[in-house]
Amino acid sequence: MGKFLLQSQRRKNRSRTQLRLKSRGRKRLSVHRTGQHIYAQVIDDERGVTLASASTLDQEFKGKKGLSIANASDVGKRVAKRAKEAGVTQVVFDRGQFLYHGRMKALAEAAREAGLDF
């Protein structure tokens, strides 16, 4: 158990280091996933404000299971749409400790298709 926590913490630290180097004034698209849901939010770190968010807990997903790649893709489209309404088009992708694979990749690709640049 301890080894897993160390590896995930190392992945998170590597991700955050690269994120700081690449951000340069861009907003951050932070993504978190659990066993049942996926959450995405666009954050302005300079002001400490969340500009847009979407998750599988939103009303639009009522009755759907949150585990599918299709739902992660829908969350990506929704967060991109809400970010564009807030005036954000360029973001940096913060995957945290999670690997860029599966639901993370589906969410990122859907957000790109919906108009976010990262």
C-alpha distances in whole Angstrom, upper triangle without the diagonal:
4,5,5,7,9,10,11,12,14,16,17,19,20,21,23,25,26,27,29,31,32,33,36,37,36,34,30,29,25,24,21,19,18,18,21,23,23,25,27,29,31,31,34,32,35,36,33,34,33,36,34,32,31,28,28,29,33,36,36,33,34,34,32,28,26,24,27,28,31,30,28,31,33,31,31,35,35,34,36,39,38,37,41,42,41,43,39,40,38,34,31,28,25,22,19,16,17,19,22,23,24,24,24,26,28,28,29,32,34,34,35,38,39,40,37,37,34
4,5,5,6,9,10,11,12,14,15,16,18,20,21,23,25,26,27,29,31,31,34,36,34,33,29,29,25,24,21,21,19,20,24,25,25,26,28,29,31,31,33,31,34,35,32,33,32,35,35,32,32,30,30,31,34,37,38,35,36,37,34,31,28,26,29,29,33,32,29,32,34,32,32,36,36,34,36,39,38,37,41,43,41,42,39,39,37,33,30,27,24,22,19,15,17,19,23,24,25,25,25,27,30,29,30,33,34,34,36,39,39,40,37,37,34
4,5,5,6,9,10,11,12,14,15,17,18,20,21,23,24,26,27,29,30,33,35,33,32,29,28,25,23,21,21,20,20,24,25,25,26,27,29,31,31,33,31,34,35,32,34,33,35,35,32,32,30,30,31,35,38,38,36,37,37,35,31,28,26,28,28,32,31,29,31,34,32,31,35,36,34,36,39,38,37,40,42,41,42,38,38,36,32,29,26,23,20,18,14,16,17,21,22,23,24,23,25,28,28,28,31,33,33,34,37,38,39,36,35,32
4,5,5,6,8,10,11,12,14,15,16,18,20,21,22,24,26,27,28,31,33,31,30,26,25,22,20,18,17,16,17,20,21,21,22,24,26,28,28,30,29,32,33,30,31,30,33,31,29,28,26,27,28,31,34,35,32,33,33,31,27,25,22,25,25,28,27,25,28,30,28,28,32,32,30,32,35,35,34,37,39,38,39,36,35,33,29,26,23,20,17,15,11,13,14,18,18,20,21,20,22,25,25,25,28,30,30,31,34,35,36,33,33,29
4,5,5,6,9,10,10,12,14,15,16,18,20,21,22,24,26,26,29,31,29,28,24,23,20,19,16,16,16,17,20,21,20,21,23,24,26,26,28,26,29,30,27,29,27,30,30,27,27,25,26,27,30,33,34,31,33,33,31,28,25,23,25,25,29,27,25,28,30,27,27,31,31,29,31,34,33,32,36,37,36,37,34,34,32,28,25,22,19,16,13,10,12,14,18,19,21,21,20,22,25,25,25,28,30,29,31,34,34,35,32,32,29
4,6,5,6,9,10,10,12,14,15,16,18,20,21,23,24,25,28,30,29,28,24,24,21,20,18,19,19,20,23,24,23,23,24,26,27,26,28,26,29,31,28,29,29,31,31,29,29,27,28,30,32,36,36,34,36,36,34,31,28,26,28,27,31,30,27,30,32,29,29,33,33,31,32,36,35,33,36,39,37,38,34,34,32,28,25,22,19,17,14,11,13,15,19,20,22,23,21,23,26,26,26,29,31,30,31,34,35,36,32,32,28
4,5,5,6,9,10,11,12,14,15,17,18,20,22,23,24,27,29,28,27,23,23,20,19,17,17,18,19,22,22,21,22,23,25,26,26,28,26,29,31,28,29,28,31,30,28,28,26,27,29,31,35,35,33,35,35,32,29,26,24,25,25,28,28,25,27,30,27,27,30,31,29,30,34,33,32,35,37,36,36,33,33,30,26,23,20,17,15,12,9,11,12,15,17,19,20,18,20,24,23,23,26,28,28,29,32,33,33,30,29,26
4,5,5,6,9,10,10,12,14,16,16,18,20,21,22,25,27,25,24,20,19,16,15,13,14,14,16,19,19,18,18,19,21,22,22,25,23,26,28,25,26,25,27,26,24,24,23,24,25,28,31,32,29,31,32,29,26,23,21,23,22,26,24,21,24,26,24,23,27,28,25,27,30,30,28,32,34,32,33,30,30,27,24,20,18,14,12,9,6,8,10,13,15,17,17,16,18,21,20,20,23,25,25,26,29,30,30,27,27,24
4,5,5,6,9,10,10,12,14,15,16,19,20,21,24,25,24,23,19,19,16,16,14,15,16,18,22,21,20,19,20,21,22,21,23,21,24,26,23,25,24,26,26,24,25,24,25,26,29,33,33,31,33,34,31,28,25,24,26,25,28,27,24,26,28,25,25,29,29,26,28,31,30,29,32,34,32,33,29,29,27,23,20,18,14,13,9,7,10,12,16,18,20,20,18,20,23,22,22,25,27,26,27,30,31,31,28,27,24
4,5,5,6,8,10,11,12,14,15,17,19,20,23,25,24,23,20,20,17,17,16,18,19,21,24,23,22,22,22,23,23,23,24,22,25,27,24,26,26,28,28,26,27,26,27,29,31,35,35,33,35,36,34,31,27,26,27,26,29,28,25,27,29,27,26,29,30,27,28,32,31,29,32,35,33,33,30,30,27,23,20,18,15,13,10,8,11,12,15,18,20,21,18,20,23,23,22,25,27,26,27,30,31,31,28,27,23
4,5,5,6,9,10,11,12,14,16,17,18,21,23,22,21,18,17,15,14,14,15,17,19,22,21,19,19,19,20,21,21,23,21,24,26,23,25,24,26,25,24,24,23,25,27,29,32,32,30,33,34,31,28,24,23,24,22,26,25,21,23,26,24,22,26,27,24,25,29,29,27,29,32,30,31,27,27,24,20,17,14,12,10,8,5,8,8,11,14,17,17,15,16,20,19,18,21,23,23,23,27,28,28,24,24,20
4,6,5,6,9,10,10,12,14,15,16,19,21,19,18,15,15,12,12,12,14,16,18,21,19,17,17,16,17,18,17,19,17,20,22,20,21,20,23,22,21,22,21,23,24,26,30,30,29,31,32,30,27,23,22,24,22,25,24,21,23,25,22,21,25,25,22,23,27,26,24,27,29,28,28,25,25,22,18,15,13,9,8,5,4,8,10,12,15,18,17,14,17,20,18,17,21,23,21,22,26,26,26,23,22,19
4,5,5,6,9,10,11,13,14,15,18,20,19,19,16,16,14,15,15,17,19,22,25,23,21,20,19,19,20,18,20,17,20,22,20,22,22,24,24,23,25,24,26,28,30,33,34,32,35,36,33,31,27,26,27,26,29,28,24,26,28,25,24,27,28,25,25,29,28,26,29,31,29,29,26,26,23,19,16,14,11,11,8,8,11,13,15,18,21,21,18,19,23,21,20,23,25,24,24,28,29,28,24,23,20
4,6,5,6,9,10,11,13,14,17,19,19,19,16,17,15,16,16,18,21,23,26,24,22,21,20,20,20,19,21,18,21,24,22,24,23,25,25,24,25,25,27,29,31,34,34,33,35,37,34,31,28,26,27,25,28,27,24,25,28,25,23,27,28,25,25,29,28,26,28,31,29,29,25,25,22,18,15,13,11,11,9,9,11,12,13,17,20,20,17,18,21,21,19,22,24,23,23,26,27,27,23,22,18
4,6,5,6,9,10,11,12,15,17,16,15,12,13,11,12,13,16,18,21,23,21,18,18,16,17,17,16,18,16,19,21,20,21,20,22,22,21,22,22,24,26,27,31,31,29,32,34,31,29,25,24,24,22,25,24,20,22,24,22,20,23,24,21,21,25,25,22,25,27,26,26,22,21,18,15,11,10,7,7,6,7,9,10,11,14,17,17,14,15,18,17,15,18,21,19,19,23,24,23,20,18,15
4,5,5,6,9,10,10,13,15,14,14,11,12,11,13,14,17,19,23,24,22,19,18,16,16,15,14,15,13,16,18,16,18,18,20,20,20,22,22,25,26,27,31,31,30,33,35,32,30,26,25,26,25,27,26,22,23,25,22,21,24,24,21,21,25,24,21,24,27,24,24,21,21,18,14,11,10,7,9,7,9,12,13,14,18,20,20,16,18,21,19,17,20,22,20,21,24,25,24,20,19,15
4,5,5,7,9,10,13,15,15,15,13,15,14,16,18,20,23,26,28,26,23,22,20,19,18,17,17,15,17,20,19,21,21,23,23,23,25,26,28,30,31,35,35,34,36,38,36,33,30,29,30,27,30,29,25,26,28,26,24,27,27,24,24,28,27,24,26,29,27,26,23,22,19,16,12,12,11,12,11,12,15,15,16,20,23,23,19,20,23,22,19,22,25,23,22,26,27,25,22,20,16
4,6,5,6,9,11,14,13,14,12,14,14,16,18,20,23,26,28,26,23,21,19,19,18,17,17,15,17,21,20,21,21,22,23,23,24,25,28,30,30,34,34,33,36,37,35,33,29,28,28,26,28,28,24,24,27,24,22,25,26,23,22,26,26,22,24,27,26,25,21,20,17,14,10,10,10,11,11,13,14,14,14,18,21,21,17,18,21,20,17,20,22,20,20,23,24,23,19,17,13
4,5,5,6,9,11,10,11,9,11,11,13,15,19,22,25,26,24,20,19,16,15,14,13,13,12,14,17,16,18,17,18,19,19,21,22,25,27,28,31,31,30,33,35,32,31,27,27,27,24,26,26,22,22,24,22,19,22,23,19,19,23,22,19,21,24,22,21,18,17,14,11,7,8,7,10,10,12,14,14,14,18,21,20,16,17,20,18,15,18,20,18,18,21,22,20,17,15,11
4,6,5,7,10,10,11,10,13,13,16,18,21,24,28,29,27,23,21,19,17,15,14,13,11,12,16,15,17,18,19,20,21,23,25,28,29,30,33,33,33,36,38,35,34,30,30,30,28,30,29,25,26,27,24,22,25,25,22,21,25,24,20,23,25,23,22,18,18,15,12,9,11,10,13,12,15,17,18,18,22,24,23,20,21,23,21,19,21,23,21,20,24,24,23,19,17,14
4,6,7,10,11,13,12,15,16,18,21,24,27,30,32,29,26,24,21,20,18,17,16,14,15,19,19,20,21,22,23,24,26,27,30,32,32,36,36,35,38,40,38,36,32,32,32,29,31,31,27,27,29,26,24,26,27,24,23,26,26,22,24,27,24,23,20,19,15,13,10,12,12,15,15,17,19,19,19,22,25,25,21,21,24,23,19,22,24,22,21,24,25,23,19,17,14
4,6,9,9,11,10,13,14,17,20,23,26,29,30,28,24,22,19,18,16,15,15,14,15,18,18,20,20,20,21,22,24,25,28,30,30,34,33,33,36,38,35,34,31,30,30,27,29,28,24,24,26,24,21,23,24,21,20,23,23,19,21,24,22,20,17,16,12,10,7,10,11,14,15,17,18,18,17,21,23,23,19,19,22,20,17,19,21,18,17,21,22,19,16,13,10
4,6,5,7,8,11,12,16,19,22,25,29,30,27,23,21,17,16,13,12,11,10,11,15,15,16,16,16,18,19,21,23,27,28,28,32,31,31,34,37,34,33,30,30,29,27,28,27,24,24,25,22,20,22,22,19,18,21,20,17,18,21,19,17,14,13,10,8,6,9,10,14,14,18,19,19,18,22,24,23,19,19,22,19,16,19,20,17,17,20,20,18,14,12,10
4,6,9,10,14,16,19,22,26,29,32,33,30,26,24,20,18,15,14,12,11,11,14,15,17,18,18,20,21,24,26,30,31,31,34,34,34,37,40,37,37,33,33,33,30,32,31,27,27,28,25,23,24,25,21,20,23,22,18,19,22,19,17,14,14,11,10,9,13,14,17,18,21,23,23,22,25,28,27,23,23,25,23,20,22,23,20,19,23,23,20,16,14,12
4,7,9,13,15,19,22,25,29,32,32,29,26,23,19,17,13,11,9,9,8,11,13,14,15,14,17,19,22,25,28,30,29,32,32,32,36,38,36,36,32,33,33,30,31,30,26,26,27,24,22,23,23,19,18,20,19,16,17,19,16,14,12,12,10,9,10,13,14,18,19,22,23,24,23,26,28,27,23,24,25,22,20,22,23,19,19,22,21,19,15,14,13
4,6,10,12,16,19,22,26,29,29,26,22,20,16,14,10,9,8,9,10,12,13,13,13,12,14,16,19,22,25,27,26,29,28,29,32,35,33,32,29,29,29,27,27,26,23,22,23,21,18,19,19,16,14,17,16,13,14,16,14,12,9,9,6,5,6,10,12,15,17,20,21,22,20,23,25,23,20,20,22,19,16,18,19,16,15,19,18,15,12,10,9
4,7,9,13,16,20,23,27,26,23,19,16,13,10,7,6,5,7,9,10,11,10,10,9,11,13,16,18,22,23,22,26,25,26,29,32,30,29,26,27,27,25,25,23,20,20,21,18,15,17,17,13,12,15,13,10,12,14,12,11,8,9,7,5,6,9,10,14,15,19,19,21,19,22,23,21,18,19,20,17,15,17,18,14,14,18,16,14,11,11,10
4,6,9,13,16,20,23,23,20,16,13,10,8,5,5,7,7,10,12,11,11,9,10,11,11,14,16,19,21,21,24,24,24,27,30,27,27,23,24,24,22,23,21,18,18,19,16,14,16,16,12,12,15,14,11,13,16,14,14,10,11,9,5,5,6,6,10,11,15,16,17,16,19,20,18,15,16,17,14,12,16,16,13,14,17,16,15,11,11,10
4,7,10,13,17,20,20,17,13,10,7,6,4,6,9,11,14,15,13,12,10,10,9,9,11,13,16,18,18,21,21,20,24,26,24,23,19,20,20,18,19,17,14,14,15,12,10,12,12,9,9,13,12,10,12,15,13,14,10,11,9,6,6,5,6,8,10,14,14,15,14,16,17,15,12,13,14,11,9,13,13,10,11,15,14,13,10,11,9
4,7,10,14,17,17,14,11,8,6,5,6,7,11,11,15,15,13,12,10,11,11,9,11,12,15,16,17,21,20,20,23,25,23,21,18,18,19,17,19,17,13,15,16,12,11,14,14,11,12,15,14,12,16,18,16,17,14,15,13,10,8,6,5,6,7,11,11,13,13,15,16,14,11,13,14,11,10,14,14,12,14,17,16,16,13,14,12
4,7,10,14,14,11,7,6,4,7,9,11,14,15,18,19,16,15,13,14,12,10,10,10,12,14,15,19,19,17,20,22,20,18,14,15,15,14,16,14,10,12,13,10,10,13,13,10,12,16,15,14,17,19,18,19,16,17,16,12,11,8,6,5,7,10,9,11,11,13,13,10,8,11,12,9,9,13,13,12,14,17,16,17,14,16,14
4,7,10,11,9,6,5,6,9,12,13,17,17,21,21,18,17,14,16,14,11,11,9,11,13,15,19,19,17,19,21,19,16,13,13,15,14,16,14,11,14,15,12,12,16,15,13,16,18,18,17,20,22,21,23,20,20,19,16,15,11,9,7,7,9,8,11,12,13,13,10,9,12,13,11,12,16,16,15,18,20,19,21,18,19,17
4,7,8,6,4,6,9,12,15,17,20,21,24,25,21,21,18,19,17,14,12,9,10,12,15,18,18,16,18,19,16,14,10,9,12,12,14,12,9,13,14,11,13,16,16,15,17,20,19,19,23,24,24,25,23,23,22,19,18,14,12,9,10,10,8,11,12,12,11,8,8,12,12,11,13,16,16,16,19,21,20,22,20,22,20
4,5,5,6,9,12,15,18,20,23,23,27,27,24,23,20,22,20,16,14,11,11,12,15,18,19,16,17,18,16,13,9,9,12,13,16,13,12,15,16,14,16,19,19,18,21,23,22,23,26,27,26,29,26,27,26,23,21,18,16,13,12,12,10,13,15,14,13,11,11,15,15,14,16,19,19,19,22,24,24,26,24,25,24
4,6,8,11,15,18,22,23,27,27,31,31,27,26,24,25,23,19,17,13,12,13,17,19,19,16,17,17,14,11,9,7,11,13,15,13,12,16,17,16,18,21,20,20,23,25,25,25,28,30,29,32,29,29,29,26,24,21,19,16,16,14,12,14,16,15,13,11,13,16,16,16,18,21,20,21,24,25,25,28,26,28,26
4,7,10,14,17,21,23,27,27,31,31,27,26,23,24,21,17,15,11,9,10,13,16,16,12,13,13,11,8,5,5,9,12,13,11,11,15,15,14,16,19,18,18,21,23,23,24,27,28,28,30,28,29,29,26,25,21,20,17,17,17,15,17,18,16,14,12,14,17,16,15,18,20,19,20,24,24,24,27,25,28,26
4,7,10,14,17,19,23,24,28,27,24,22,19,20,17,14,11,7,6,7,10,13,14,11,12,13,11,8,5,6,9,11,12,9,9,12,12,10,13,16,15,15,18,20,19,20,23,24,24,26,24,25,25,22,22,18,17,15,16,16,14,16,16,16,13,10,12,15,14,12,16,18,17,17,21,22,21,23,22,24,23
4,7,10,14,16,20,21,25,24,21,20,17,18,15,11,9,6,6,8,11,14,14,11,14,15,13,11,7,8,10,10,11,9,7,10,10,8,10,13,12,12,15,17,16,17,20,21,21,23,21,21,21,18,18,15,14,12,13,14,12,14,14,13,12,8,9,12,11,9,12,15,14,14,17,19,18,20,18,21,19
4,7,11,13,16,18,21,21,18,16,13,14,11,8,6,4,7,8,10,14,14,12,15,17,15,14,10,12,13,13,14,11,9,11,11,8,9,12,11,9,13,15,14,14,18,18,18,20,18,19,19,16,16,13,12,11,12,14,13,15,15,15,14,11,10,13,13,10,12,15,14,13,16,18,17,19,17,19,18
4,7,10,13,15,18,18,16,14,10,11,8,6,5,6,9,11,11,15,15,14,17,20,17,17,13,14,15,14,15,12,9,11,11,7,7,10,9,7,10,12,11,11,14,16,15,17,14,15,15,12,12,10,10,10,11,14,13,15,14,16,15,12,10,13,12,9,10,13,12,10,14,16,14,15,13,15,15
4,6,10,12,15,15,12,10,7,7,6,4,6,8,12,13,13,16,16,17,19,22,20,20,17,18,19,18,18,15,13,14,14,10,10,12,10,7,9,12,10,9,12,14,12,14,12,13,13,11,12,10,10,11,13,16,15,18,17,19,18,15,13,15,15,12,12,15,14,12,14,17,15,15,13,15,14
4,7,9,12,12,11,9,6,6,5,6,9,12,16,17,16,19,19,20,23,25,24,23,20,21,22,20,20,18,15,16,16,12,11,13,11,8,9,11,9,7,10,12,10,11,9,10,10,8,9,9,10,12,14,17,17,19,18,20,20,17,15,17,17,13,12,15,15,11,14,16,14,14,11,13,12
4,6,9,9,7,6,4,6,7,9,12,15,18,19,18,22,22,23,25,28,27,26,23,24,25,23,24,21,19,19,19,16,15,16,15,11,12,15,12,10,13,14,11,12,10,12,12,9,10,11,10,13,14,17,18,20,20,22,23,20,17,19,20,16,16,19,18,15,17,20,18,17,14,15,14
4,6,6,6,5,6,7,10,12,16,18,22,22,22,25,25,26,29,32,30,30,26,28,28,27,27,25,22,23,22,19,18,19,18,14,15,17,14,11,14,15,11,12,10,13,11,10,11,13,13,16,16,20,21,23,22,25,26,24,21,22,23,20,18,21,21,17,19,22,20,18,15,15,15
4,5,5,7,9,10,13,15,18,20,24,24,24,27,28,28,31,34,32,31,28,29,30,28,29,27,24,25,25,21,20,22,21,17,18,20,18,15,17,19,15,16,13,16,14,11,11,13,12,16,15,19,20,23,22,25,27,25,21,23,24,21,20,23,23,20,21,24,23,21,18,18,16
4,6,8,11,12,15,17,21,23,27,27,27,30,31,31,34,37,35,35,31,33,33,32,32,30,27,28,28,25,23,25,24,20,20,22,20,16,19,20,16,16,14,17,15,13,14,16,16,19,19,22,24,26,26,29,30,28,25,26,28,24,23,26,26,22,23,26,25,23,20,19,18
4,6,9,10,14,16,20,22,26,26,25,28,29,30,32,36,34,34,31,32,33,32,32,30,27,28,28,24,23,25,23,19,20,21,18,16,18,18,15,15,14,17,17,15,16,18,17,21,20,24,25,28,27,30,31,29,26,28,29,25,24,27,27,23,24,27,25,23,20,21,20
4,7,10,13,14,18,20,23,23,23,26,27,28,30,33,32,31,28,29,31,30,30,28,25,26,26,22,22,23,21,18,19,21,18,16,19,19,15,16,15,18,17,15,16,17,15,18,18,21,23,25,25,28,29,26,24,26,27,23,22,26,25,22,24,27,25,23,20,21,20
4,6,9,11,15,17,21,21,20,23,24,25,27,30,29,29,26,28,29,28,28,25,23,24,23,20,19,21,18,15,17,18,14,13,16,15,12,14,13,16,16,14,15,16,16,18,18,22,23,25,25,28,28,25,23,25,25,22,21,24,23,20,22,25,22,21,18,20,20
4,6,7,11,14,17,17,16,19,20,21,23,27,26,25,22,24,25,24,24,22,20,20,19,16,16,17,15,12,13,15,11,10,13,13,10,13,12,15,15,13,14,15,14,16,17,20,21,23,23,25,25,22,20,22,22,18,18,21,20,17,19,22,19,19,16,18,18
4,7,11,14,18,18,16,19,19,21,23,27,25,26,23,25,25,24,24,21,19,20,18,15,15,15,13,10,11,12,8,7,10,10,7,9,8,12,13,12,14,15,15,18,19,22,22,24,23,25,25,22,20,22,21,18,17,20,19,15,17,20,17,16,14,16,17
4,7,11,14,15,13,16,16,17,20,23,22,22,19,22,22,21,20,18,16,16,15,12,11,12,9,6,8,9,6,5,9,9,7,10,9,12,13,12,14,14,15,16,18,21,21,23,21,23,23,19,18,19,19,15,15,18,16,13,15,17,14,14,12,15,16
4,7,11,11,10,13,13,14,17,20,19,19,16,18,19,18,18,15,13,14,12,9,10,11,8,6,9,10,7,8,12,12,11,14,12,14,15,13,15,14,14,15,16,19,19,21,20,21,20,17,15,18,17,13,14,17,15,12,16,17,15,15,14,17,17
4,7,8,7,10,10,10,13,16,15,15,12,15,15,15,14,11,10,11,9,6,8,9,6,5,9,10,8,10,13,13,13,16,15,16,17,15,17,15,15,15,17,19,18,20,19,19,18,14,14,16,14,11,13,15,13,11,15,16,14,16,14,18,18
4,5,6,9,10,9,11,14,12,12,9,12,13,13,13,9,8,11,9,6,9,11,9,8,12,13,12,14,17,17,17,20,18,19,20,18,18,16,15,15,16,18,16,19,18,18,16,12,13,15,14,11,14,16,14,13,17,18,16,18,17,20,20
4,5,8,8,6,8,10,8,8,6,9,10,11,11,7,8,10,9,7,10,12,10,11,15,15,15,17,19,20,20,23,22,22,23,21,21,19,18,17,18,20,17,19,19,18,16,12,13,16,14,12,15,17,15,15,19,19,18,20,20,23,22
4,7,8,6,7,10,10,10,8,12,13,15,14,11,12,14,12,10,13,15,12,13,17,17,16,18,21,20,21,24,23,24,25,23,24,21,20,19,20,21,20,22,22,21,19,16,17,19,18,15,18,20,18,18,22,22,20,23,22,25,25
4,5,6,7,11,11,12,11,14,15,16,15,11,12,14,11,9,13,13,10,11,15,14,13,16,18,18,18,21,21,22,24,22,23,21,21,20,22,24,22,24,23,23,21,17,18,20,18,15,18,20,17,17,21,21,19,21,21,24,24
4,5,5,9,10,12,12,16,17,18,16,13,15,16,13,12,15,15,12,14,17,16,15,18,20,19,20,23,23,25,27,25,27,25,25,24,26,27,25,27,27,26,23,20,21,23,21,18,21,23,19,19,23,23,20,23,23,27,27
4,6,9,9,12,12,15,15,16,13,10,13,13,10,10,13,12,10,13,15,14,14,17,19,18,20,23,22,23,25,24,26,24,24,24,26,27,25,27,25,24,22,18,20,21,18,16,19,20,17,17,21,20,18,21,21,25,26
4,6,5,8,8,11,12,13,11,8,11,12,9,9,13,13,11,14,16,16,16,19,21,21,22,25,24,25,26,25,26,23,23,22,24,25,23,24,23,22,19,16,18,20,17,15,19,19,16,17,21,20,19,22,22,25,26
4,6,8,10,13,14,16,14,11,14,16,13,13,17,17,15,17,20,19,19,22,24,23,25,28,27,28,30,28,29,27,26,25,27,28,25,27,26,25,22,19,21,23,20,19,22,23,20,21,25,24,22,25,26,29,30
4,7,9,12,13,16,14,12,15,17,14,15,19,19,17,20,23,22,22,25,27,27,28,31,30,31,32,31,31,29,28,27,28,29,26,28,27,25,22,19,22,24,21,20,24,24,22,23,26,26,24,28,28,31,31
4,6,9,9,12,10,8,12,13,12,12,16,16,16,18,20,20,21,24,25,25,27,30,28,29,30,28,29,26,26,24,25,26,23,24,24,22,18,15,18,20,17,17,20,21,18,20,23,23,22,25,25,28,29
4,6,7,10,10,8,11,13,12,13,16,17,17,18,21,22,22,24,27,27,28,31,29,29,30,28,28,25,24,22,23,23,20,22,21,19,16,13,16,18,16,16,20,20,18,20,23,23,23,26,26,28,28
4,6,9,9,6,8,11,11,10,13,15,15,16,18,20,20,22,24,25,25,28,26,26,27,24,24,21,20,18,19,20,17,18,18,16,13,10,13,15,13,13,16,18,16,17,21,21,20,23,23,25,25
4,7,9,7,8,11,12,12,14,16,17,17,20,22,22,23,26,27,28,30,28,27,27,25,24,21,20,17,19,18,15,16,16,14,11,8,12,14,12,12,16,17,16,18,21,21,21,24,23,26,25
4,5,5,7,9,10,11,13,15,16,17,19,20,21,23,25,26,27,29,27,26,26,24,24,20,20,18,20,20,16,16,15,13,9,7,11,12,10,11,14,15,14,16,19,19,19,22,22,24,23
4,5,5,6,9,10,11,12,14,15,17,18,20,21,23,25,26,27,25,24,24,22,21,18,18,16,18,18,15,14,13,10,7,5,9,9,6,8,11,11,11,13,16,15,16,19,19,21,20
4,5,5,6,9,10,11,12,14,15,17,19,20,21,23,25,26,24,23,24,22,22,19,20,18,21,22,18,18,16,14,10,8,11,11,8,9,12,12,10,13,15,14,15,18,18,21,21
4,5,5,6,9,10,10,12,14,15,16,18,20,21,23,24,23,22,23,21,21,18,19,17,20,20,17,18,16,15,12,8,11,12,9,9,12,13,11,13,16,15,15,18,18,21,21
4,5,5,6,9,10,11,12,14,15,16,18,20,21,23,20,20,20,18,18,15,15,13,16,17,14,14,13,12,9,6,7,9,6,5,9,10,8,10,13,13,13,16,16,18,18
4,5,5,6,9,10,11,12,14,15,17,19,20,21,19,18,19,17,18,15,16,15,18,19,16,16,14,13,10,8,9,9,5,5,8,8,5,8,11,10,10,13,13,16,16
4,5,5,6,9,10,11,12,14,15,17,18,20,19,18,19,18,19,17,18,17,20,22,19,19,17,16,14,11,12,12,9,7,11,11,7,9,12,11,10,14,14,17,18
4,5,5,6,8,10,11,12,14,15,16,18,17,16,18,16,17,14,15,14,17,19,17,18,16,16,14,10,11,12,9,7,10,11,8,8,12,12,11,14,13,16,17
4,5,5,6,9,10,10,12,14,15,16,14,14,14,13,14,12,13,13,16,18,16,16,14,14,13,10,9,10,8,4,6,8,5,5,8,9,8,10,10,13,13
4,6,5,6,9,10,11,12,14,15,14,13,15,14,16,14,16,16,20,22,20,20,17,17,16,13,13,13,10,8,9,9,5,5,8,8,6,9,9,13,14
4,5,5,6,9,10,11,12,14,13,14,16,15,17,15,17,17,20,23,21,22,19,20,18,15,15,15,13,10,12,12,9,8,11,11,8,11,11,15,16
4,5,5,6,9,10,10,12,11,11,13,12,14,12,14,15,17,20,19,20,18,19,18,15,13,15,13,9,10,12,10,7,11,12,9,10,9,13,14
4,5,5,6,9,10,10,9,8,10,10,12,12,14,16,19,22,20,21,18,19,19,16,14,14,13,10,10,11,8,5,8,9,6,7,6,10,11
4,5,5,6,9,10,10,10,13,13,16,16,18,19,22,25,23,24,22,22,21,19,18,18,16,13,13,14,11,8,11,11,7,8,9,12,15
4,5,5,6,9,9,10,13,13,16,16,17,19,21,25,23,25,23,24,23,20,18,19,18,14,15,16,13,11,13,14,10,11,10,14,16
4,5,5,6,5,7,9,10,13,13,15,17,20,23,22,23,21,23,23,20,18,19,18,14,14,15,13,10,12,13,10,10,8,11,13
4,5,5,5,6,9,11,14,15,18,20,23,26,25,26,23,25,25,22,20,20,19,16,15,16,14,11,12,12,9,8,8,11,13
4,5,7,9,13,14,17,18,20,23,25,28,27,29,26,28,27,24,23,23,22,18,18,19,17,14,15,16,12,11,11,14,17
4,6,9,12,13,16,17,19,21,23,27,27,28,26,28,28,25,23,23,23,19,19,20,18,15,16,17,14,13,12,14,17
4,7,9,11,15,17,19,22,24,28,27,28,26,28,28,26,23,24,23,20,19,20,18,15,15,17,14,12,11,13,15
4,6,7,11,13,16,19,21,24,24,25,23,25,25,23,20,21,20,17,15,17,16,12,13,15,12,10,8,9,11
4,7,10,12,15,18,21,24,23,24,21,23,24,22,19,19,19,16,14,15,14,10,10,12,10,7,5,6,9
4,7,10,13,16,18,22,22,22,19,22,23,21,18,18,18,16,13,14,15,11,10,13,12,9,6,5,6
4,6,9,12,15,18,18,19,16,19,20,19,15,15,17,14,11,13,14,10,10,14,13,11,7,6,5
4,6,10,12,15,15,16,14,17,19,17,14,14,16,13,10,13,15,12,11,15,15,13,10,8,5
4,6,9,12,12,12,10,13,15,14,10,11,13,10,8,11,13,10,11,14,15,14,10,10,7
4,6,9,9,11,10,13,15,14,10,12,14,12,10,14,15,13,14,17,18,17,14,13,10
4,6,6,7,7,10,12,11,7,10,12,10,9,13,15,13,15,18,18,19,15,15,13
4,6,8,10,13,15,13,10,13,16,14,13,17,18,17,18,22,22,22,19,19,16
4,7,9,12,14,14,11,14,16,15,15,18,20,19,21,24,24,25,22,22,18
4,7,8,10,10,8,10,13,13,13,16,17,17,19,21,22,23,20,21,18
4,6,8,10,7,9,12,12,12,14,17,17,18,20,22,23,20,20,17
4,7,8,6,5,9,10,9,11,14,14,14,17,19,19,17,17,14
4,6,6,5,8,10,10,11,13,15,15,17,19,21,19,19,17
4,6,5,6,9,10,11,12,14,16,17,18,20,19,20,18
4,5,5,6,9,10,11,12,14,15,16,19,17,19,17
4,5,5,6,9,10,11,12,14,15,17,15,16,14
4,5,5,6,9,10,11,12,14,16,14,15,13
4,6,5,6,9,10,11,12,15,14,15,14
4,6,5,6,9,10,11,13,11,13,13
4,5,5,6,9,10,11,9,10,9
4,5,5,6,9,10,10,10,10
4,5,5,6,9,9,11,12
4,5,5,7,6,8,9
4,5,5,5,6,7
4,5,7,9,11
4,6,9,12
4,6,10
4,7
4
